[in-house]
Amino acid sequence: MRARGLKGIRGLAILTALAFAFSFTARAQEGSQENSGVTLIKNATIITITHGRIEHGSILIRDGKIADVGASVSAPADAKVIDASGMFVMPGIIDCHTHIAVDGDVNEGSLSVSAMANIKDVLNPDDVDIYRELAGGVVIGNVLHGSANPIGGQTIVIKLKYGAAPDDLPFPDALPGIKFALGENVKHSNFGGPVPRYPDTRMGVEETIRDAFTRAKAYQQAWADYNRRKAAGEQNLIPPRRDVQLEPLVEVLEGKRYIHCHSYVSDEILMLMRVAKEFGFKVRTFQHVLEGYKVADEMAANNIGGSTFSDWWAYKMEAYEAIPYNAALMTDRGVIVSINSDDADEARHLNQEAAKSMKYGDLNENQALRLVTLNPAIQLGIDNRVGSIEQGKDADLVIYNHDPLSVYAVVQKTIIDGKTYFDRDEDIARRAGLAKEKQELLEKAKNEGKPAPKPAEETKPEKKKPHEKSKKSKKPGTAPGFSGMVAGGAR
Amino acid sequence: MNPRRKIRSLALSVAMFAAAAIAALGVFLISPRVAFAQGPPQTGLSASAGLSHAGEPRFFAIKGARIVPVSGPVIEKGTVVLANGIITAVGADAQIPAEVEVIDGTGLTVYPGLIDAGTTVGLGEAENAAPTGGRRGGGPRGPAPTRISTGPQDRPLTTPWVVAADELNLADARIVSWREAGFTTGLVQPEEGILPGQGSVIDFANEPAGEMVVKPRATLPIAFVTEPSFSSFPNSLMGSIAYVRQVFSDARWYQDAAAAYAAHREGQEHPAYDRTDVVLGEALKSNEPILLPANDQLAIYRAIRLANEWQIHAAMYGAQNGYEMASEIAASKMPVFVNLNWPHMEKGADEEQITLRELRLWDRAPSSPAALAKAGVTFAFYSGGIKDPKEILKDVKKAIDAGLSPDDALKALTVNPAEMLGVDDRLGSIAQGKIANLVVTDGDLFNEKTKIKDVFVDGHRYRIHEEASPGPPGGAHKPPMQSGNEGVGR
């Protein structure tokens, strides 16, 4: 669980007026034309990540892919040209730990093993946080279930295609994941419902995971037996009962699903590695992993990535032994490291979060930017498609007005599959019209069903206390009771 | 012009007089509402109970009225004949049998009885419950649930065996108020839970409960609601969806397993009985429409996807964002129950917290029916928590003002829900052989000034707006009628 809100102020300067609404369908239609066209970005400083920087370089985008990149690139005469003189282009940011774009609670916190819950069922392309993160250069998110359970729900990698249809968000062919978690949250140490839930200790957490995989193996075996007997021609066999809780764990055992494990304390991290070895499954990443610097060698030996924060700690007991050198130290020991947000605000300046690893741990510029581009792509198994600017990769790009490692860098455009999903100039140009529309609709809504508008004093609503405001749902059309942050929002 | 001025055959008038006299006595001695609250009559010995059911003649002809059959062209001047609860003739020159009570329909318009395709009317105290569709996401932090669910196997918030027709509470005053607003029929659905039960098609007649039932198992509504806290599964929307996925799988498994076990018991465990599995299995086999929540764009997408994944005979309900999703809905071929309870700005709302998205929804939601009609979607209207039934037609009018043709509006209140609920052989239009459910008005149904004069349910006549007219010439003064159903002599 992050200390949400403490750091919220500093990001608010960025484009607070962005809460405009696209409908799925409207956006989808807008996008279709540009995607098939050819675009040339020229005169830019290109940060390729894999092949250094190219000054005054060009990128040719065709059919949503990077068709060419270099100091001189030939483009067809009718290509749409983006003159990026003085600008910096880098691969779009990949956030390996996010909870945006989720309809409803991110935590099925009732069960110790809530593997049946699936983020894919509740993806919300209309979440305005998607747009706000586009304005921070993010193009891909690993949307995770919360951390209230030793074994949590199924997770999914999405492209931040704001306003697309829900089924168009998932990154094609990216392996799905499942959230695991260790430590205080899964023991409900700092929150919980009125009824206590097993496990209450770290021993219990380990037992919960072992029990789940023991059951998953039995389930796997039951299907194997059934299929074998059926193939042998046996009639009238009762099939095993499908179990939506155990299915994803069988996928983990079969290498078809990644484990992303929320973790803090080193001995718990070692525990999961032992259990994984015993049951024959792999852990793909440790998330948060604030004590990763203590077990970096073990992580590297097991080929497990570390996805951490830059300098965010001490928000609970298990986050006390964190140091800002964590990312650099793990990197030095050969761990693939990413820096993630776990937070819709933090995600808007992940470039700056990456830059901090230059101050703390002396990573070089490229190593720092890898933390939010190619490294998370590797961790998510999508580095053949994204994470660097190379010919043939997806045209997922972000254009800054300054070096992205500078605090002065502001995102100008964010491009996904060759299509511009955020354009700062267009956004600014749109604001007045949206404000006008809002005011007109507001007046109309206020006068709905009234013969004549009442005097202003009478219609003015009572001033509400801040905590009452916070209960307000951010979505339209939701039935009463909607809340995205039930029971402390264990993340 | 006055529908009360009736032409009667001499023989019938004697019978009517006798019936009215006894009825007046009944009204005086005991309120019909109280009488019915005590349950259906046992023997017909009490005055009110006996008359309400058996003693009333149900032979009427409405003559010379404008008839809107919905199933066919409007008859500008025609006759509808009702006998024993059935429409026996309709047409410009329909024969009027000698024994019927003839009602002068001059200046009146006759419509099929209106259907509210989603309500709790008749289920009593659910009056203040949230509209169907339920909570989304983690609900409010509430007290500990009385029954802790530790997973799908505990069947949380699941009572599909509850059939609305079995739960009717005749004391529910809304039966009368809905009827007086022209709604002769409702799809009455239980609404507490993920699988709260089965909806029934109910005629809002003043009859013993069993006789009001047109179709007991008409729908199986689903709402992806949640438990209020981490104490009980499911507390999240995705958990609720995962649960229903498991339950449908279980119901199908149980059918297969039971068949396999019956064929070959040796070496096999008998599949454990589970009433949820059994009831859902029956619903799946009978192709009972399964209603999925589609309260907004996202939910509409989800309903389409889940209906495909689960291979169920599904319809969606809500659809107030239909104006944005009409082509997707049309492509899905799913019928739609449209909630008429249009979203709007709440009184005292904090304007700073209102988003443009909400404002657009409030502004455009009533245009959804027009968009659905244009896209060729079959849809029906439901009252979705509207408290005052007189508001329902006003909300239909908003949809008409936003582009829906009055013809399509009328269909969404009559023949469409009848088809969607599989009762179009009996309800939804004025045609020979249909149940005698009619609304008689003094003008166009969707005109705000129009008054409903008579409502016929199951062939019973309920006279509306009686209090506004003068007393019968030369007759004894009667107290003003309160619920409009006493006029038929009960």
Interface residues (C-beta under 8 A of the other chain):
Chain A: A19 F20 A21 S23 F24 T25 A26 D103 G104 D105 V106 N107 E108 G109 S110 L111 S114 M116 A117 N118 I119 D121 V122 N124 D126 H145 A148 G153 A165 P166 D167 H188 G192 G193 P194 V195 R197 Q235 N236 L237 I238 P239 R241 R242 D243 V244 Q245 L434 E437 K438 L441 L442 K444 A445 K446 E448 G449 P461 E462 K464 K469 K472 K474 K475 P476 G477 T478 A479 P480 G481 F482 S483 G484 M485 V486 A487
Chain B: A130 P131 G133 G134 R135 R136 G137 G138 G139 P140 R141 P143 A144 I148 S149 T150 G151 P152 T226 E227 S229 F230 S231 S232 F233 P234 N235 S236 L237 M238 G239 I241 A242 Y243 R245 Q246 S249 D250 W253 D256 A257 A260 Y261 A263 H264 Q268 E269 P271 N295 D296 Q297 L298 Y301 R302 R305 Q320 N321 E324 M325 S327 E328 P343 H344 M345 G348 A349 D350 E351 Q353 I354 T355 L356 R357 E358 L359 R360 L361 W362 D363
